[in-house]
Amino acid sequence: MKLRSGASRIVEGLQRGGVRCVFGLPGTQTIELFEALRQSNLRTVIATNELSAAFMAGGWARVTGQPGVLVTISGPGFTWALTGIAEARLDSVPLVHIVGSPPPDPIPHRFRQQELPQAEIARPLYKSVIDAEGLSDLADPIQEALDCARSGDPGPVLVQISSMSLQLQRTLPELEQRSEPRHEHSPAFAAACARVARSRRPIFFVGRGTIHHAPLLRQLIERVNAPVITTPSARGVISEDHPLNLGFRPFAGRLAEVNKLLDSADVILAIGCKLSHSDTDAFELRLPADRLIHFDAGPEVIEANYPTSIGVVADSGTVLRELLRSCTGQSDWTATELEDWRRRLGPQGSDTVEPTIAGTPARTADGFFKALRSVLPDNAILVLDSGLHQVLARRYYRAHAPHGLLMPTDLQSMGFAIPTAIGARLALPHRPVVALLGDGGFAMTGLELLSAVRENISLVVIIFVDGAFGQIRLQQLANYGMSHGVMLNNPDFRLLASSLGLRYESVGSEDDIGEVMRSAINDPGITVAAVSVNDAFQMRRVAATAIARGVARRTAGPRILGFLRRLFRRS
């Protein structure tokens, strides 16, 4: 038995739960906790703001599979972190958010400083809200939060605790190691595995839940000789140059073709995916109920959007191990047939308007990402922000390893890329990490590179510089022929990089992105590469067409336009 403060007991609970790193910002309500962190062997990473700290913790969690830990004060610290929390909630990323709260008020007062109805605000965004105030052993709510964050459908958990409880000292025993609970298989689990084993034309549709079981998944699909399609957040779980990975990417089109493929299967096995908007190309994928078997760790996920023939609540690792045991024969898929489907489903150029991108002679998006892929190691992690660059990267870039492509999917937060890349690099220092973002996203969290310098990590940051919120501008031009509210005033990126102690490269029309990236990947430290992005001729034509369409609407009036529409429909 030993006298321990509440803050030191929280740190002990984190350590017992396998936590190695904590992200956040200190404040008056959490100085006791940061003192306990100082005395521990946990790494403490300080961000410039709580939004970035939440993204960093999320980046750590995405690549490790273990909860990222975030520490903030209440009030502004809590609210600034909420977008990062929402991103984790929608993307099924495990986080534990420890938030300081004002001490209990012996005489109830209104309008207390930094006091908000945090629990009420938090409940829609967190899996669980744990009030640790008044508990005798603060290691218990920490363990509860860690377990909740990673169990079922992973997500963020909030733990509220006041500075008074952090200071309070109690005599407590040493923490013991916890044993992992055993899980029994249900009859539905056995029935699903048996049906897959009998299948002659199975298709695996796998999500982020499988990303930490990539060797098992590869062993299984190769044994069965069955094709696999991945959700956006699982890209790279099977290398996209593997002959059994059919390479379907929603932003590359080919939705009609993938639906034909799914129609030809006798079993569609969805593992570790929520079948969300992003997973299913805005719910346009056809997943017939009589052939869909859905395994997921979250019971609320099963049949949320697609009815199933069999739905089973189970961890992806358990599912893959059992399928490896029960599936002993090969499917009827032939190599020729699978290669034909790879050709039909893969990107074959885009009929949508794209900008010109410097760094290759042709200055096309396809050429840029092929050049980038050719120089990055297979195990490189490319982290995307939200915007036009993400659309283009998802269309043309191939991921060759698990976590090879990280991005915001179901919330699509701008400002995501740089802090998430920092969290990923801290977690996996042996893998090269590249953040790719637009100049709009850089304006939101670009100064987080100060944190990267302080943590002494190597990182490559590629900024697509077009002076605008490019994706929104393109939509405005296509609809109205004019843009509004989307133009940016960029800083001098060279001077900014110099002031932060970073290497800087400017990639113009005569430069080679391959040479720039080889140097950046091989040299220690941080490199910022600004890539010039400009309007293609087709973009000007789209804008002119939209203007002409608007003039026609105003000139002809609704009656004539209605008549013409009816006439064209009849013809």
C-alpha positions as CSV (number, residue, x, y, z in Angstrom):
1,M,0.0,0.0,0.0
2,K,1.3,3.4,-0.9
3,L,0.1,7.0,-0.7
4,R,-0.8,8.2,-4.2
5,S,-2.4,11.3,-5.7
6,G,-5.4,11.0,-8.0
7,A,-3.2,12.3,-10.9
8,S,-0.5,9.7,-10.3
9,R,-3.1,7.0,-10.1
10,I,-4.5,8.0,-13.6
11,V,-1.0,7.7,-15.0
12,E,-0.6,4.3,-13.5
13,G,-3.9,3.3,-15.0
14,L,-2.8,4.5,-18.4
15,Q,0.5,2.6,-18.1
16,R,-1.3,-0.6,-17.1
17,G,-3.6,-0.2,-20.1
18,G,-0.6,-0.2,-22.5
19,V,-0.6,3.6,-23.2
20,R,2.8,4.9,-24.3
21,C,2.0,8.5,-25.4
22,V,-0.4,11.3,-24.3
23,F,-1.3,14.3,-26.4
24,G,-2.8,17.6,-25.2
25,L,-2.2,21.0,-23.6
26,P,-1.8,21.8,-19.9
27,G,-4.0,24.2,-18.1
28,T,-4.9,25.3,-14.6
29,Q,-7.3,22.3,-14.1
30,T,-4.7,19.7,-15.2
31,I,-1.3,20.9,-13.8
32,E,-1.4,18.0,-11.3
33,L,-1.9,15.5,-14.1
34,F,0.9,17.0,-16.2
35,E,3.2,16.9,-13.1
36,A,2.4,13.2,-12.8
37,L,3.1,12.7,-16.5
38,R,6.4,14.5,-16.1
39,Q,7.4,11.9,-13.5
40,S,6.3,9.0,-15.6
41,N,7.8,7.2,-18.6
42,L,4.9,8.2,-20.8
43,R,5.7,10.5,-23.7
44,T,3.8,13.8,-23.5
45,V,3.3,15.6,-26.8
46,I,2.1,19.2,-26.7
47,A,0.2,20.6,-29.6
48,T,-0.5,24.2,-30.6
49,N,-4.2,23.7,-29.9
50,E,-6.6,21.0,-28.8
51,L,-8.0,20.3,-32.2
52,S,-4.6,19.3,-33.5
53,A,-3.9,17.3,-30.3
54,A,-7.1,15.4,-30.9
55,F,-6.0,14.7,-34.5
56,M,-2.6,13.6,-33.3
57,A,-4.1,11.2,-30.8
58,G,-6.3,9.9,-33.6
59,G,-3.3,9.4,-35.9
60,W,-1.6,7.4,-33.2
61,A,-4.7,5.3,-32.7
62,R,-5.3,4.7,-36.4
63,V,-1.9,3.1,-36.9
64,T,-1.5,1.2,-33.6
65,G,-5.1,0.1,-33.0
66,Q,-4.8,1.2,-29.4
67,P,-6.6,4.1,-27.9
68,G,-5.0,7.5,-28.4
69,V,-5.1,9.6,-25.2
70,L,-5.9,13.3,-25.1
71,V,-5.8,15.6,-22.1
72,T,-7.4,19.1,-22.1
73,I,-9.0,21.5,-19.7
74,S,-12.7,22.0,-19.7
75,G,-14.4,25.0,-21.5
76,P,-12.4,26.1,-24.5
77,G,-10.0,23.1,-24.3
78,F,-12.9,20.7,-24.4
79,T,-14.8,22.5,-27.2
80,W,-11.8,23.1,-29.4
81,A,-11.1,19.3,-29.4
82,L,-14.6,18.4,-30.5
83,T,-14.0,18.3,-34.3
84,G,-11.2,15.8,-33.8
85,I,-13.4,13.8,-31.4
86,A,-16.2,13.8,-34.0
87,E,-13.8,12.6,-36.7
88,A,-12.8,9.7,-34.4
89,R,-16.4,8.9,-33.6
90,L,-17.5,8.6,-37.3
91,D,-14.3,6.8,-38.4
92,S,-14.4,4.3,-35.5
93,V,-11.0,5.4,-34.0
94,P,-10.4,4.6,-30.3
95,L,-9.7,7.7,-28.1
96,V,-9.7,8.5,-24.4
97,H,-10.2,12.2,-23.7
98,I,-9.4,13.1,-20.1
99,V,-10.8,16.6,-19.4
100,G,-10.3,18.7,-16.3
101,S,-13.4,20.2,-14.9
102,P,-14.1,22.9,-12.3
103,P,-14.1,21.6,-8.7
104,P,-17.4,20.9,-7.1
105,D,-19.2,24.1,-5.9
106,P,-20.2,23.8,-2.2
107,I,-22.6,26.7,-2.7
108,P,-24.3,26.4,-6.1
109,H,-23.5,29.4,-8.3
110,R,-24.5,30.2,-11.9
111,F,-22.1,31.6,-14.6
112,R,-19.0,29.9,-13.2
113,Q,-15.8,30.3,-15.3
114,Q,-15.4,27.8,-18.1
115,E,-18.3,25.8,-16.9
116,L,-20.4,24.2,-19.7
117,P,-22.9,21.3,-19.7
118,Q,-20.0,19.1,-21.0
119,A,-21.8,15.8,-20.5
120,E,-24.8,16.9,-22.5
121,I,-22.6,18.3,-25.2
122,A,-20.5,15.2,-25.2
123,R,-23.0,12.4,-25.4
124,P,-23.8,12.5,-29.1
125,L,-20.0,12.5,-29.9
126,Y,-18.6,10.0,-27.5
127,K,-19.3,6.3,-26.9
128,S,-19.4,7.0,-23.2
129,V,-19.1,9.8,-20.7
130,I,-17.5,8.8,-17.4
131,D,-17.6,11.1,-14.4
132,A,-14.7,10.2,-12.2
133,E,-15.4,12.8,-9.6
134,G,-15.5,11.3,-6.1
135,L,-14.2,7.8,-7.0
136,S,-11.7,6.4,-4.6
137,D,-9.4,4.9,-7.2
138,L,-9.0,6.9,-10.4
139,A,-7.3,4.0,-12.2
140,D,-10.7,2.3,-12.4
141,P,-12.4,4.9,-14.7
142,I,-9.3,5.0,-16.8
143,Q,-9.4,1.3,-17.4
144,E,-13.1,1.4,-18.1
145,A,-12.5,4.2,-20.6
146,L,-9.7,2.3,-22.4
147,D,-11.8,-0.9,-22.5
148,C,-14.8,1.0,-23.9
149,A,-12.8,2.9,-26.5
150,R,-11.4,-0.2,-28.1
151,S,-14.3,-2.6,-27.7
152,G,-17.2,-3.1,-30.1
153,D,-17.3,-0.4,-32.7
154,P,-14.2,1.6,-31.5
155,G,-14.6,5.3,-30.7
156,P,-13.9,8.2,-28.2
157,V,-14.7,8.1,-24.5
158,L,-14.7,11.1,-22.2
159,V,-13.4,11.0,-18.6
160,Q,-14.2,14.1,-16.5
161,I,-12.2,14.8,-13.3
162,S,-11.6,18.0,-11.3
163,S,-8.3,19.4,-10.1
164,M,-9.4,18.7,-6.5
165,S,-9.6,14.9,-7.2
166,L,-6.3,15.0,-9.1
167,Q,-4.6,16.5,-6.0
168,L,-6.4,14.2,-3.4
169,Q,-4.1,11.6,-2.0
170,R,-5.1,8.1,-0.9
171,T,-3.4,4.9,0.3
172,L,-3.9,2.4,-2.6
173,P,-2.4,-1.0,-3.5
174,E,-0.2,-1.7,-6.5
175,L,-2.2,-2.3,-9.7
176,E,-2.3,-5.9,-10.9
177,Q,-2.2,-7.0,-14.6
178,R,-5.6,-7.7,-16.0
179,S,-6.4,-10.9,-17.9
180,E,-8.1,-10.7,-21.2
181,P,-11.7,-12.0,-21.2
182,R,-12.6,-15.1,-23.2
183,H,-15.4,-15.0,-25.8
184,E,-17.5,-18.0,-26.9
185,H,-18.6,-18.4,-30.5
186,S,-22.3,-18.1,-31.2
187,P,-24.3,-20.5,-33.4
188,A,-24.5,-17.8,-36.0
189,F,-20.7,-17.5,-36.0
190,A,-20.4,-21.2,-36.8
191,A,-23.1,-21.1,-39.4
192,A,-21.5,-18.1,-41.2
193,C,-18.1,-19.8,-41.3
194,A,-19.6,-23.0,-42.6
195,R,-21.4,-21.1,-45.4
196,V,-18.2,-19.3,-46.4
197,A,-16.4,-22.7,-46.5
198,R,-19.0,-24.1,-48.9
199,S,-19.0,-21.0,-51.1
200,R,-17.7,-21.4,-54.7
201,R,-17.5,-17.7,-55.6
202,P,-17.0,-15.6,-52.4
203,I,-16.0,-12.0,-52.4
204,F,-14.3,-10.4,-49.3
205,F,-15.4,-6.8,-48.6
206,V,-13.1,-5.6,-45.8
207,G,-13.0,-2.4,-43.7
208,R,-10.7,-0.7,-41.2
209,G,-11.5,-3.4,-38.6
210,T,-9.2,-5.8,-40.5
211,I,-6.3,-3.4,-40.8
212,H,-4.4,-4.8,-37.8
213,H,-4.9,-8.4,-39.0
214,A,-3.4,-7.9,-42.5
215,P,-1.3,-11.1,-42.5
216,L,-4.3,-13.2,-41.5
217,L,-6.4,-11.6,-44.3
218,R,-3.8,-12.2,-46.9
219,Q,-3.3,-15.8,-45.9
220,L,-7.0,-16.4,-46.1
221,I,-7.7,-14.8,-49.5
222,E,-4.7,-16.6,-51.0
223,R,-5.8,-19.9,-49.6
224,V,-9.4,-19.5,-50.8
225,N,-8.3,-17.7,-54.0
226,A,-11.0,-15.1,-53.6
227,P,-11.1,-11.4,-54.6
228,V,-11.1,-8.7,-52.0
229,I,-12.5,-5.1,-52.1
230,T,-11.5,-2.7,-49.4
231,T,-13.3,0.4,-48.0
232,P,-11.4,3.7,-48.2
233,S,-10.2,3.5,-44.6
234,A,-8.8,0.0,-45.2
235,R,-6.8,0.7,-48.3
236,G,-3.5,-1.1,-48.2
237,V,-4.6,-3.9,-45.9
238,I,-3.9,-6.0,-49.0
239,S,-1.4,-4.3,-51.3
240,E,-3.2,-2.7,-54.2
241,D,-0.8,-4.4,-56.6
242,H,-1.8,-7.9,-55.3
243,P,-3.7,-9.8,-58.0
244,L,-6.6,-10.6,-55.6
245,N,-7.1,-7.0,-54.7
246,L,-9.5,-5.8,-57.4
247,G,-8.6,-2.1,-56.7
248,F,-12.1,-0.6,-56.7
249,R,-11.9,3.0,-55.6
250,P,-15.1,5.0,-55.5
251,F,-13.5,8.3,-56.7
252,A,-12.2,6.4,-59.7
253,G,-15.7,5.5,-60.9
254,R,-16.6,2.0,-62.0
255,L,-19.5,1.7,-59.6
256,A,-21.7,-0.1,-62.2
257,E,-18.9,-2.6,-62.9
258,V,-18.4,-3.4,-59.2
259,N,-22.1,-4.0,-58.8
260,K,-21.9,-6.5,-61.7
261,L,-19.1,-8.2,-59.9
262,L,-21.1,-8.4,-56.6
263,D,-24.0,-9.8,-58.5
264,S,-21.8,-12.7,-59.7
265,A,-20.8,-13.8,-56.2
266,D,-22.6,-16.5,-54.2
267,V,-21.4,-15.0,-50.9
268,I,-20.3,-11.4,-50.0
269,L,-18.4,-11.5,-46.8
270,A,-18.2,-8.0,-45.1
271,I,-15.6,-8.0,-42.3
272,G,-14.8,-5.0,-40.0
273,C,-16.7,-2.4,-42.0
274,K,-19.7,-0.3,-41.1
275,L,-21.1,-0.1,-44.6
276,S,-21.3,3.6,-44.2
277,H,-21.7,6.3,-46.9
278,S,-18.0,6.3,-47.6
279,D,-17.7,2.5,-47.5
280,T,-20.5,2.0,-50.1
281,D,-20.0,4.9,-52.5
282,A,-23.0,6.8,-51.0
283,F,-24.9,3.6,-50.5
284,E,-24.9,2.9,-54.2
285,L,-23.2,-0.5,-53.9
286,R,-25.6,-3.4,-54.2
287,L,-25.1,-5.9,-51.5
288,P,-27.9,-8.5,-51.9
289,A,-29.3,-9.6,-48.5
290,D,-29.5,-13.3,-49.4
291,R,-25.7,-13.3,-50.0
292,L,-24.4,-10.8,-47.5
293,I,-22.7,-12.1,-44.4
294,H,-21.6,-9.3,-42.1
295,F,-19.0,-9.7,-39.3
296,D,-18.3,-6.6,-37.1
297,A,-17.3,-6.0,-33.5
298,G,-20.1,-3.5,-33.0
299,P,-23.6,-4.9,-32.6
300,E,-25.1,-1.5,-33.7
301,V,-23.3,-1.9,-37.1
302,I,-24.9,-5.1,-38.2
303,E,-27.9,-4.4,-40.5
304,A,-27.6,-0.6,-39.8
305,N,-27.8,0.1,-43.6
306,Y,-27.9,-3.3,-45.4
307,P,-30.0,-6.3,-44.3
308,T,-28.0,-9.6,-44.1
309,S,-28.5,-13.3,-44.5
310,I,-26.2,-13.7,-41.4
311,G,-25.0,-11.0,-39.1
312,V,-22.4,-11.8,-36.4
313,V,-20.9,-9.7,-33.7
314,A,-17.2,-10.7,-33.6
315,D,-13.7,-9.2,-33.7
316,S,-12.1,-9.3,-37.1
317,G,-9.0,-11.2,-35.9
318,T,-11.2,-13.9,-34.4
319,V,-13.2,-14.2,-37.6
320,L,-10.1,-14.5,-39.8
321,R,-8.5,-17.1,-37.6
322,E,-11.7,-19.2,-37.6
323,L,-12.1,-18.9,-41.4
324,L,-8.5,-20.0,-41.9
325,R,-9.4,-23.1,-39.9
326,S,-12.6,-23.9,-41.7
327,C,-11.8,-22.9,-45.3
328,T,-9.6,-25.5,-46.8
329,G,-10.5,-25.5,-50.5
330,Q,-10.1,-23.0,-53.3
331,S,-12.9,-21.1,-55.0
332,D,-14.0,-21.3,-58.6
333,W,-12.5,-17.9,-59.5
334,T,-10.0,-18.2,-62.3
335,A,-6.8,-16.1,-62.7
336,T,-8.0,-14.9,-66.1
337,E,-11.4,-13.9,-64.7
338,L,-9.9,-12.0,-61.8
339,E,-7.5,-10.1,-64.0
340,D,-10.4,-9.1,-66.2
341,W,-12.3,-7.7,-63.2
342,R,-9.1,-5.9,-62.0
343,R,-9.0,-4.2,-65.4
344,R,-12.7,-3.3,-65.4
345,L,-12.7,-2.0,-61.8
346,G,-9.4,-0.1,-61.8
347,P,-9.0,3.6,-62.7
348,Q,-8.8,4.1,-66.5
349,G,-8.6,7.9,-66.6
350,S,-11.3,10.3,-65.4
351,D,-14.0,12.0,-67.4
352,T,-14.2,14.7,-64.6
353,V,-12.4,18.0,-64.8
354,E,-9.0,18.0,-63.1
355,P,-6.4,20.8,-62.6
356,T,-2.8,20.7,-63.9
357,I,-0.3,19.7,-61.3
358,A,3.4,20.5,-61.5
359,G,6.1,17.9,-60.9
360,T,5.9,15.8,-64.1
361,P,6.2,16.6,-67.8
362,A,2.5,16.0,-68.5
363,R,1.4,17.9,-65.4
364,T,-1.6,15.6,-64.9
365,A,-2.9,14.3,-61.6
366,D,-2.5,10.7,-62.8
367,G,1.1,11.3,-63.7
368,F,1.8,13.1,-60.4
369,F,0.6,10.3,-58.2
370,K,2.3,7.6,-60.3
371,A,5.5,9.5,-59.9
372,L,5.0,9.9,-56.2
373,R,4.2,6.2,-55.8
374,S,7.3,5.2,-57.7
375,V,9.7,6.9,-55.3
376,L,7.9,6.2,-52.0
377,P,8.8,3.0,-50.2
378,D,6.1,0.4,-50.1
379,N,5.6,0.9,-46.4
380,A,5.2,4.7,-46.6
381,I,2.2,6.3,-45.0
382,L,0.5,9.0,-47.1
383,V,-1.9,11.1,-44.9
384,L,-4.5,13.2,-46.8
385,D,-6.5,16.2,-45.7
386,S,-10.0,17.1,-47.0
387,G,-10.3,18.7,-50.4
388,L,-9.6,18.3,-54.1
389,H,-6.1,16.8,-53.5
390,Q,-7.9,13.9,-51.6
391,V,-10.2,13.2,-54.5
392,L,-7.2,13.0,-56.9
393,A,-5.1,10.9,-54.5
394,R,-7.8,8.4,-53.9
395,R,-8.4,8.2,-57.6
396,Y,-4.8,7.6,-58.7
397,Y,-2.5,6.6,-55.7
398,R,-2.0,3.0,-54.8
399,A,-1.5,1.9,-51.2
400,H,1.0,-1.0,-50.8
401,A,0.9,-1.6,-47.0
402,P,-1.6,-1.4,-44.1
403,H,-2.1,2.2,-43.0
404,G,-0.6,3.2,-46.4
405,L,-3.3,5.8,-46.9
406,L,-4.8,7.7,-44.0
407,M,-7.6,10.2,-44.5
408,P,-10.7,11.6,-42.9
409,T,-13.6,9.6,-44.3
410,D,-17.1,10.1,-42.8
411,L,-16.6,13.6,-41.3
412,Q,-14.0,15.0,-43.8
413,S,-12.3,17.6,-41.5
414,M,-9.9,20.1,-43.1
415,G,-6.8,20.5,-41.0
416,F,-6.5,16.8,-40.5
417,A,-3.4,15.9,-42.4
418,I,-0.4,17.4,-40.6
419,P,-1.3,16.6,-36.9
420,T,-2.5,13.1,-37.9
421,A,0.8,12.6,-39.7
422,I,2.7,13.7,-36.6
423,G,0.7,11.2,-34.5
424,A,1.3,8.4,-37.0
425,R,5.0,9.1,-37.2
426,L,5.4,9.1,-33.4
427,A,3.7,5.8,-33.3
428,L,5.6,4.2,-36.2
429,P,9.0,5.9,-36.4
430,H,10.4,3.2,-38.7
431,R,7.9,4.1,-41.5
432,P,8.2,7.2,-43.8
433,V,5.2,9.5,-43.4
434,V,4.1,12.1,-46.0
435,A,1.3,14.6,-45.4
436,L,-0.5,15.8,-48.5
437,L,-2.9,18.7,-48.2
438,G,-4.1,21.9,-49.9
439,D,-3.1,25.4,-49.0
440,G,-6.5,25.8,-47.3
441,G,-5.9,22.9,-45.0
442,F,-2.4,24.1,-44.3
443,A,-3.8,27.5,-43.1
444,M,-5.8,25.7,-40.5
445,T,-3.1,23.5,-38.8
446,G,0.2,24.3,-40.6
447,L,1.8,25.7,-37.5
448,E,1.6,22.3,-36.0
449,L,4.9,21.8,-37.7
450,L,6.3,23.6,-34.6
451,S,5.2,20.5,-32.6
452,A,6.9,18.2,-35.1
453,V,10.2,20.2,-34.8
454,R,9.9,20.1,-31.0
455,E,9.4,16.3,-31.1
456,N,12.4,15.9,-33.4
457,I,10.7,13.7,-36.0
458,S,11.2,13.3,-39.8
459,L,8.2,14.2,-42.0
460,V,7.4,15.3,-45.5
461,V,4.7,17.8,-46.2
462,I,3.4,18.3,-49.7
463,I,1.1,21.4,-50.2
464,F,-1.0,21.7,-53.4
465,V,-0.9,25.5,-53.9
466,D,-3.8,26.8,-56.0
467,G,-4.7,29.8,-53.9
468,A,-8.2,28.6,-53.2
469,F,-10.5,26.1,-51.6
470,G,-10.1,24.1,-54.8
471,Q,-12.9,21.5,-54.5
472,I,-15.5,24.1,-53.6
473,R,-14.3,26.5,-56.3
474,L,-14.6,23.8,-58.9
475,Q,-18.2,23.0,-57.8
476,Q,-19.0,26.7,-58.0
477,L,-17.6,27.1,-61.5
478,A,-19.4,24.0,-62.7
479,N,-22.8,25.3,-61.3
480,Y,-22.5,29.0,-61.8
481,G,-19.4,29.8,-63.8
482,M,-18.2,32.1,-61.1
483,S,-16.6,31.5,-57.6
484,H,-17.2,33.4,-54.4
485,G,-15.6,33.2,-50.9
486,V,-13.0,30.6,-51.8
487,M,-9.8,32.5,-52.7
488,L,-6.9,32.5,-50.3
489,N,-4.1,34.8,-49.4
490,N,-1.1,32.5,-48.9
491,P,2.0,33.3,-47.0
492,D,5.4,33.1,-48.5
493,F,5.9,29.3,-47.9
494,R,9.7,29.6,-48.3
495,L,10.0,32.2,-45.6
496,L,7.6,30.4,-43.3
497,A,9.5,27.1,-43.6
498,S,12.8,29.0,-43.0
499,S,11.4,30.6,-39.8
500,L,10.4,27.1,-38.5
501,G,13.8,25.6,-39.3
502,L,12.4,23.4,-42.1
503,R,13.8,22.5,-45.6
504,Y,11.7,23.9,-48.4
505,E,11.2,22.9,-52.0
506,S,9.1,24.7,-54.6
507,V,7.8,22.3,-57.3
508,G,7.0,24.2,-60.5
509,S,6.4,23.2,-64.1
510,E,10.1,22.4,-64.8
511,D,10.7,20.4,-61.6
512,D,10.6,16.6,-61.0
513,I,8.5,15.5,-57.9
514,G,10.5,12.2,-58.0
515,E,13.8,13.9,-57.3
516,V,12.3,16.2,-54.6
517,M,10.7,13.2,-52.8
518,R,13.8,11.0,-52.9
519,S,15.8,13.7,-51.2
520,A,13.1,14.5,-48.7
521,I,12.5,10.8,-47.7
522,N,16.2,10.0,-47.3
523,D,17.2,13.1,-45.3
524,P,16.3,13.5,-41.6
525,G,14.1,16.3,-40.5
526,I,11.1,18.0,-42.0
527,T,10.7,19.0,-45.7
528,V,7.9,21.2,-47.0
529,A,7.3,20.9,-50.8
530,A,4.9,23.5,-52.3
531,V,3.5,22.1,-55.6
532,S,2.0,24.5,-58.1
533,V,-1.6,23.6,-59.1
534,N,-3.5,25.5,-61.9
535,D,-6.6,25.5,-63.9
536,A,-6.7,23.2,-66.9
537,F,-8.3,24.4,-70.1
538,Q,-11.3,22.1,-69.4
539,M,-12.0,24.0,-66.2
540,R,-12.4,27.3,-68.1
541,R,-14.7,25.5,-70.6
542,V,-16.9,24.2,-67.7
543,A,-17.1,27.7,-66.2
544,A,-18.1,29.2,-69.6
545,T,-20.7,26.5,-70.1
546,A,-22.2,27.3,-66.7
547,I,-22.4,31.0,-67.5
548,A,-24.0,30.4,-70.8
549,R,-26.6,28.1,-69.1
550,G,-27.3,30.8,-66.6
551,V,-27.8,33.4,-69.3
552,A,-30.2,31.0,-71.1
553,R,-32.2,30.5,-68.0
554,R,-32.6,34.2,-67.4
555,T,-33.3,35.0,-71.0
556,A,-35.7,32.2,-71.9
557,G,-37.6,32.2,-68.7
558,P,-39.1,29.1,-66.9
559,R,-42.0,28.5,-69.4
560,I,-39.7,28.1,-72.5
561,L,-37.2,26.1,-70.5
562,G,-39.9,23.8,-69.3
563,F,-41.2,23.3,-72.9
564,L,-37.7,22.5,-74.1
565,R,-37.1,20.0,-71.3
566,R,-40.4,18.2,-72.2
567,L,-39.5,18.3,-75.8
568,F,-36.1,16.7,-75.2
569,R,-37.6,14.0,-73.0
570,R,-40.1,13.1,-75.7
571,S,-37.4,12.9,-78.3
